[in-house]
Amino acid sequence: MTALLDKAAGRMNWLFPKLPWTVRLAYKGESRPVGTGPEKFEMVCKDRAALSALARCDLSDFLDHYVAGRADLNGDFYHFVGCRAHVRNDGLWKVALRHQLRYTALRFFPSSTRRKLVAVASHYDLPHEFILSYLDKKTRAYSSAIWNDPDNVSQPDDETLEDAQVRKHRIAAEALQIQPDDSFLDIGCGYGYMVHMAESEFGCRNALGITLSQAQIDHGFSRNMRLLHYAQLPTEGRYDKLHSVGMISHLDKAEIRRYYRRLYGLLKSGGSAWIKMISPPCNPAGLHNYNTVSGTFSQKYIFPDHYQFPVHFHIRHIEETGFQIKQVHFRYGHYAKTLRHWYRRFVENLPQTRRLITPEVERAWHLYLTYASTLDGPSGSIFKQFLLRKP
């Protein structure tokens, strides 16, 4: 086993040649260092299969072993997920072809409405108390907040998560200029705080929020929420203002154009739409949610059928649909800081919430709530907002 441990450590040192801290790789009482500098993390392989995955440089396979409990990750998770920034080259972040194949069809053919219902419910209908344990208490928003100082993650308590989430909603409401007589629609409304704000602060008398999660409706902020897929709404130009935050990430590539066309049909002439998305920067290695270690992990364990595309992909379809783009906002660092707050609350509340979830969910959530915060920041924004107008 010593030879296999040496091989695994050698492959990890090759994959992360400039790692400025040490991750210790352990197996049956023996260990080897990966990287240089102060020790920050430990990867413990409990069986030969987990160690063999590292020896093959198959991180996707290793993470499957971790979620299943056949490997442990101990220490500061930010130093584990932070290894991504030090990979030898971006192309090596792609998973093997066998891991990519299960998602290939969805690149070209839209999934069914039924599949969408199942996929969304698999995440959002986790025990209500568990989901709420890491969201803010004011809005229960499951999307990035907007912060006064998004770059300040070393002292994240400069502002509460609640205040930053309310700011996010108010920025959208003011950009849309919601009026009492407007017909307002929120697609993917979550727990309905935006519907509530439109009604209570802007006096909107005809507001509707739709979601695919019954739990969100049961515990929502407004009575004007429905369990409904956006494609089931009639495209007769009924709405003056439209709001959709994060929902587009649940659409596969083949569905994006259909989504924008549907939004266009829902709006009256002169109507406005506020769209928020997680949209990664372009990269020369051709990395995306279908072919990377992180993307396929999210597909399998966190958000099934969850996809992200660079902003140019969205702009093309928005303009081809006929929308005018009035504003585009690149929100650098906001998602990273939001995730820092979510993860801290997740960890603090685990003694109370662990009974509600499986060990597999707990392990996967450690990676989910820390990984994306390493990608979003001063050098790259993955959180974008659009204000669109239908002529």
N, C-alpha and C positions, 0 to 999 in steps of 0.2 A: 504493500500500500504506500510505502514511502515514495516509490518511483512515481505512482499516480499523483500523489500530493505534490511532488516536485514538478511534474508536468503541468498540473493545473495552475500552480503558482507562476510557473514560467510563462504560460499562455496569458494569464491575467496581467503579468508585468509587460508582456509584449503588447497587449491590447491597450493598456493605459501606461505608456512609457514615461510620462511626465507627471504622474500623480504626486502632488506635493504633500500628501499625508500617507500614513500607512493604514492599509486594511489587512487585518490578519485572517488568513485562510486556515481553518482548523479541521482536523479529521481524526477521530479516535485518539485524542490525547496529544497529537502532534500538530504543529502549525508552521506556516511559512508566511513571510511578509510580502505584501504587494504594495508597491510605491515606496516613497521615502518621506522622512519627516515624522512628526508626532503621530502616535497610533490613535486612530479615531473610531475604528469600527472592526467588527469581527464577523466573518462568514463561517458558520459551523455546518459542515456537511455531516448528516447523520447516517447516510448510507453511501455505498459506492456509486450508485447511479447519479446522485447529485454531484459528487466530485467528478465523475466522468463527464458530465455536462460542461463543467468549467474547463476540463482538460481539452474538450473539443471547441472551446470558445462559444458554446451555445448558451448564451445568457437567457434566452427565452425558455429553454428547457429547464435551466437551473431555477428560474423563478416559478415554474410549475411545481418543482420539488419544494420550494420554499412555501408556497401557498398551501400545499398538501401536508406540510409539517415535517417533511423529510430533510429540511435544512432550517437553520435559525439565522436571523440577522440581529446582531446585538450592538447597541451603541447609538450614536447620533445619526438618525436616518438621513439627514441632510448631507452627511459626508459619504454615505453610500450612494444615494442618487446623484450626488455631485460628481461622481466619477465620470458621468456622461460627458462632461465638458472637457475631459482629458483623454477621450478615446483617440487612438492613433490617427484615424481619419473617419470622416462621417459615413463613408460607405460601409464601414464595418459595423455600423449600428443597424444595418438591415438584418432581418432574420433569414434563416434558411428558406429555400423555396417551399419546402413542405409545410412551413408555418404560414406562408403567404397564400397557399392555394385555397384555403377555406373561405377567404374573403374576395377571391378573384371575381366571382360572378356578380357580387354586389357593386363592383366598380362600373358595371355596364347596364345592369338591369335593376330597376327599382324593386325594393322589397314590398310585400303586401301590407295593407293596413293592419291586418291581424298580427303580422310579425312585428310591426311597430308597437302595437299595443302590448304585446308580450315583452318586447325588449325594454320599453320604457318602464313598465310595471316592475320588471325584475330589479330595477335600481330604486325607483322612487317609492315603491310600495314595500321596501324594507321597513322594519318596525318604526313607527312614527317617532317614538321616543328616542330611538337611536339617531335618526336623521337630524332631528331637532337639537340633539346634544351638541352638535358643532356649528349649527347655523346661528345667526344673530337672533336675538329675542324680539326685536322690534318688527322686522319685515319677513323673517324666515326666508330670505332670498337665497336661492341656490345658484347664484352667479356672482361674478366679480363685483366688488364694491368699487367706489371711486374715492380716493384718498386725497387729502391735502398734500401729503408728502409720501408718495408711493415708494420712493427710494429708501426710506427709513425702515429697514427691516430689523436692524440690530436693536432698536428700541420701539417695537411696534405698538406700544401702549400710548403713543403720542396722541392717539385718537381712538375712539371706540369703534368696533365693527358696526354697531348699530347706527352710529352717526354717518359712517361712510356709506352704508347701504341706503339709508334714507336719501342722502345726497344723490346717489346714482339714479334713484327713481325720480327725484325732483328735476334733475337735469333733463331727463327724457320727457317728462310732462311739460316742462317749459319750452323745450325745443319743438314739441308737437303743438304747442299753444292750444291745449285742450280747453274747450268752451262748454258751458252748460248744455247747449243744444246739440253738441256733437254726438254722433253715433260712434262709440269707441270700442275697439276690439283688441284684446290681448291674447295672442296665440302662444301657447306654452306658458300660461300665467303663473305656474307654481302655486303658491298658497294665496295668490290673488292680491298681494299688497298694492300693485299698480292699479288694479281695478278699484280697490278701496280708496287709494289716493285720488284717482280721477273723480270718484263720487264725493268724497268728504272734503277735499281741499279745492277742487276745481268745479264742483257743483254739477258734474256730468250726470245727466238723468237717464242716459241710455248706454250703459257700459256692460260689456260681457267679457268674461275670461274663459278660455277653453284649455283643458289639460287632458292628458291620458292617464292621470293618476287619481284613483278614487280617494286615496288617503289625503291628497292635497285638497280635494273638494270637501271632504268630511271635516277637515280642520282649517278651512280657509278663512280669509278675512272678509269675504263678500258672499252674499247669497246669490249673486249673479255670476256663478261659475258652473260650467257644464263639462261633462265627460264626453269629449268630442274630438275627432281628428279634423285637422284644418281642411282636408280635401272634401269633407262632408258639408262644408258651408257653401251655400249658393253664391256663385260669382255674378252678382247682379248690381255691383256698385253700391252696396248698402252703407258703407262705413266712411266717416270723415277722417278718422284717425286710427292708426293701427300701430301696435307695439308688439315686438317679438324679440325676446332676449334669450339667447342661448339655444333656442329650440332648433335652429337650423343645423346645429351640430349633430342632431339625431337623424339627419337625412343622408342617405348614401349619394354618391356622386351622380348617379343617373337621375336622381330626383330633384336636384338643385334647381334646374331650369323650370321644372313643373311648379316648384314652390314659389318662385318669383312671379311666374305667370298667374298663379292663383292669388297671390297678394295683390297683383295689379288689378285683377278682376274684382276683388273684394272692395277696393277703394272706389269712392266717387271721384269724378273728375275734379282736380284741385286738391284731392286728399293727400295726406302725408303719412309716412311710415317711418318708425324708428326701429332699426334692426341692430342687434348686438350679436357678435359671433366670436368664437375662439378661432383665430386664423393665423397659422404659423408663417414666419417669413419664408420666402423662397430659398431653396438651397440647391447647390450644383450636384449634390449626390442623389437627388430625386427621392428624398425621404418623405414618407407620408404615413397616414394611419393604417395603411394596408400592409406595409412592409418593414416596420421598425420594431425593435424590442419593446419600446414603450407603447407604441400604437396598438400592436397586437395584444399586449397584456391588458390594455384598457378594454379592447373589444371582448376579450374572453372573461374578464373578472369584474369590470367596473361598469362600463357603458356599452352594452352590446349595440351594434349598428351605429356607432358614434364616429363621425368623420370630421376631419378638419382640412380646409383647403386654403392656399394663399389668397391674399386679398384680390389679386388680379383676376383670379377665377370668378370671384363673386361680381366684380365690377363688369366683366364681360357680359355675364348673364343679366345683371341688373339693367344695363343699358340696352342690350338686345331686346329685353322685354318691353322697353319704352319708358322706364322711369328716368326722371332727372335726379342726379345726385347733388343734393344741396350742401351736405356736410359729410366729411369723413374724419373720424377721430382715432388716432393711434394712442392707446392708453398704456404707456410704458410702465411696467412694474406693478400695476394695480392688482392684477390677478395673483402675482407672487405674494404680495402682502396679505391679500384676502386668504389665500391658502395657509399662510403662516398662522393666522388667527384660527382658522378652522382646525388645523392640525393640533394646535395647543388645546383647544376645547375638546377635541376628540380624545386626546390622551388623558386630560384631566377627568373626563367623565367615564372612561373605560371601566373603572371599578363598579359603576352603576349600570352601564349599558352592555357589558360583556355577556350577560345572561341572555340578551335579546338577539344575539347574532352568533353565527358559527365561527369557529376558529379560523376558517378559510377567509371569511369576510374581514375579520379583524386584521389578519396578516396582509391581505390585499389593500386594505384602506391605509395602512402605514405607507405603502408605496404611492398610492393614488394621491394622498393629501400632501406629500412632500415633493414628488418628482417634478410636477409642472412648475413649481416655484423656482426651480433652478434654471428654467428656460426663459422666463419672463423677467425683464428688468431693463436697466438703462441701455443695454446693447441690442435689445430685440423685444418688440411688442407682439403678444399673441392675442390681445384683446382689442377688437376694433368695433367702432359704432358708425352707423350710417343714418343720415336723415335723407329720406327719399320723397319725391313728390310725383304724383301722377298728373301729367298735363291736362 
